[in-house]
Amino acid sequence: MFMWVTSPFLKIGLELMETYGYKFKTSGVWVKVADGGKLMIGTGYHMRAAHELFLVGTRGKGCCPAQGTQKPSVFTSTWEDVSLIEPEDYFQARTQHSRKPDECWEYGELYTGPYLELYARRQRPGWTCLGNQWDGRDIRESLQDLALWMANGYTDEQVAKYLDYYRNQYLQTQP
């Protein structure tokens, strides 16, 4: 499981991970910068955040990426040896609100699928994506349908067909 949290919600994120039966393994950070390389300072009570954390958890035996394929715990624009990376390469530009950098999926894809993104804003090939900004549906309804389809043995292709239907229905309602 990969879960995004902001610092004030770290404890809640760890508790949620445990509630779903995952054991916390490690974390990483995405430092947000504007196009010009300036930090995107957000809101905060004690500190004004310019980053988001992602938590990694496993269930059962879990798995790790193959030795030598692990990524740094900070999102960078290149995956070279960290000692060779310039400090400005540690930062990824912030895009639309809450949209994560494209590199974040590379972390998840180091693990064996299937892959599911909740609260998705866009589709990623090979991933099941659910979220009201993607298909216009309440996440609870989407998860109930997904669980039903899986329980009934639907193939990935059948699930994708239904999800495409909901996405197309949603797009028809948009101006």
C-alpha positions as CSV (number, residue, x, y, z in Angstrom):
1,M,0.0,0.0,0.0
2,F,1.2,3.5,-0.9
3,M,-0.6,6.2,1.0
4,W,-0.2,10.0,0.7
5,V,-0.5,12.0,3.9
6,T,0.3,15.5,5.0
7,S,2.4,15.9,8.2
8,P,-0.5,16.8,10.4
9,F,-2.3,13.6,9.4
10,L,0.7,11.3,9.7
11,K,-0.7,9.5,12.8
12,I,-4.1,9.1,11.2
13,G,-2.5,7.6,8.1
14,L,-0.5,5.1,10.1
15,E,-3.6,4.1,12.0
16,L,-5.6,3.7,8.8
17,M,-2.9,1.6,7.3
18,E,-3.0,-0.7,10.3
19,T,-6.8,-0.8,10.3
20,Y,-6.6,-2.2,6.7
21,G,-4.2,-4.9,7.8
22,Y,-1.0,-3.3,6.4
23,K,2.3,-3.1,8.3
24,F,4.2,0.2,7.9
25,K,7.6,-0.4,6.2
26,T,9.0,3.0,5.2
27,S,8.1,6.5,3.9
28,G,9.2,9.0,1.4
29,V,8.7,12.7,0.6
30,W,7.7,14.8,-2.4
31,V,9.0,18.4,-2.1
32,K,6.8,20.8,-4.0
33,V,8.3,23.6,-6.1
34,A,6.9,26.1,-8.7
35,D,8.1,26.1,-12.3
36,G,10.9,28.6,-11.4
37,G,12.2,26.3,-8.7
38,K,10.8,28.2,-5.7
39,L,9.3,26.2,-2.9
40,M,5.5,26.1,-2.9
41,I,4.8,26.9,0.7
42,G,1.3,25.8,1.8
43,T,-0.6,26.3,5.0
44,G,0.1,25.1,8.4
45,Y,-0.3,25.7,12.1
46,H,3.2,25.1,13.4
47,M,5.1,25.0,10.1
48,R,4.0,25.9,6.6
49,A,4.4,22.7,4.5
50,A,6.1,22.5,1.2
51,H,6.0,18.7,1.0
52,E,3.8,15.6,1.2
53,L,4.7,12.2,2.7
54,F,4.0,8.9,1.2
55,L,3.8,5.8,3.4
56,V,4.6,2.3,2.2
57,G,3.0,-0.8,3.9
58,T,2.7,-4.4,3.1
59,R,0.3,-7.2,4.1
60,G,1.1,-10.9,4.6
61,K,4.6,-11.8,3.5
62,G,4.8,-8.6,1.4
63,C,7.6,-8.0,-0.9
64,C,10.4,-5.6,-1.6
65,P,11.6,-4.3,-4.9
66,A,14.5,-6.3,-6.3
67,Q,17.9,-5.4,-4.8
68,G,19.4,-2.5,-6.8
69,T,16.0,-1.3,-8.2
70,Q,14.9,0.7,-5.1
71,K,14.3,4.4,-5.6
72,P,15.4,7.2,-3.3
73,S,12.9,8.3,-0.6
74,V,12.7,11.8,-2.1
75,F,11.1,12.4,-5.5
76,T,13.8,13.4,-8.0
77,S,13.8,14.2,-11.7
78,T,16.3,11.5,-12.3
79,W,17.0,8.1,-10.6
80,E,20.8,8.3,-10.7
81,D,23.0,7.7,-7.7
82,V,21.8,10.2,-5.1
83,S,25.4,11.4,-4.6
84,L,25.4,12.5,-8.3
85,I,22.1,14.5,-8.1
86,E,22.2,18.2,-7.7
87,P,20.0,19.5,-4.8
88,E,17.6,21.2,-7.2
89,D,16.9,17.8,-8.8
90,Y,15.3,16.6,-5.5
91,F,12.2,18.7,-6.1
92,Q,9.3,18.1,-8.5
93,A,7.1,20.9,-9.7
94,R,3.7,21.1,-8.2
95,T,0.9,20.9,-10.8
96,Q,-2.9,21.2,-10.1
97,H,-4.1,20.9,-6.5
98,S,-3.3,17.5,-5.0
99,R,-2.0,16.0,-8.2
100,K,1.0,13.9,-7.5
101,P,4.1,13.8,-9.8
102,D,4.1,11.2,-12.5
103,E,7.2,9.6,-10.9
104,C,5.1,8.4,-7.9
105,W,3.7,5.5,-9.9
106,E,7.2,4.3,-10.6
107,Y,7.5,3.5,-6.9
108,G,4.4,1.4,-6.8
109,E,5.2,-0.4,-10.0
110,L,8.4,-1.8,-8.4
111,Y,6.0,-4.1,-6.5
112,T,3.9,-6.8,-8.0
113,G,0.4,-5.6,-9.0
114,P,-2.5,-5.4,-9.3
115,Y,-2.5,-1.6,-8.8
116,L,-5.4,0.5,-7.5
117,E,-5.5,4.3,-7.0
118,L,-8.2,5.8,-4.9
119,Y,-9.2,9.4,-5.4
120,A,-7.6,9.4,-8.8
121,R,-7.5,12.5,-11.0
122,R,-6.3,10.7,-14.1
123,Q,-5.8,7.2,-15.6
124,R,-2.5,5.3,-15.5
125,P,-2.1,2.3,-17.9
126,G,-2.2,-0.9,-15.9
127,W,-3.9,0.7,-12.9
128,T,-7.5,0.6,-11.7
129,C,-8.4,4.3,-10.9
130,L,-11.4,5.4,-8.8
131,G,-12.4,8.8,-7.6
132,N,-15.0,11.5,-8.1
133,Q,-12.6,13.7,-10.1
134,W,-12.0,10.8,-12.5
135,D,-15.4,9.2,-12.9
136,G,-17.8,11.4,-11.0
137,R,-18.8,8.7,-8.5
138,D,-18.6,8.6,-4.8
139,I,-15.5,6.5,-3.8
140,R,-17.6,4.3,-1.5
141,E,-20.0,3.4,-4.3
142,S,-17.0,2.6,-6.6
143,L,-15.3,0.5,-4.0
144,Q,-18.5,-1.5,-3.3
145,D,-18.9,-2.2,-7.1
146,L,-15.2,-3.2,-7.4
147,A,-15.5,-5.6,-4.4
148,L,-18.7,-7.1,-6.0
149,W,-17.0,-7.5,-9.4
150,M,-14.0,-9.1,-7.8
151,A,-16.1,-11.5,-5.7
152,N,-18.0,-12.5,-8.9
153,G,-14.7,-13.3,-10.7
154,Y,-14.8,-10.5,-13.2
155,T,-11.7,-10.2,-15.3
156,D,-9.5,-7.1,-15.4
157,E,-10.9,-6.4,-18.9
158,Q,-14.5,-6.6,-17.6
159,V,-13.8,-4.3,-14.7
160,A,-12.1,-1.9,-17.0
161,K,-15.1,-1.9,-19.3
162,Y,-17.5,-1.0,-16.5
163,L,-15.1,1.7,-15.2
164,D,-14.8,3.2,-18.7
165,Y,-18.6,3.2,-18.9
166,Y,-18.8,5.3,-15.7
167,R,-16.0,7.6,-16.8
168,N,-17.8,8.2,-20.1
169,Q,-21.1,8.9,-18.3
170,Y,-19.3,11.4,-16.1
171,L,-17.7,13.1,-19.0
172,Q,-21.0,13.6,-20.8
173,T,-22.2,15.7,-17.8
174,Q,-19.2,18.0,-17.9
175,P,-19.4,21.4,-19.7
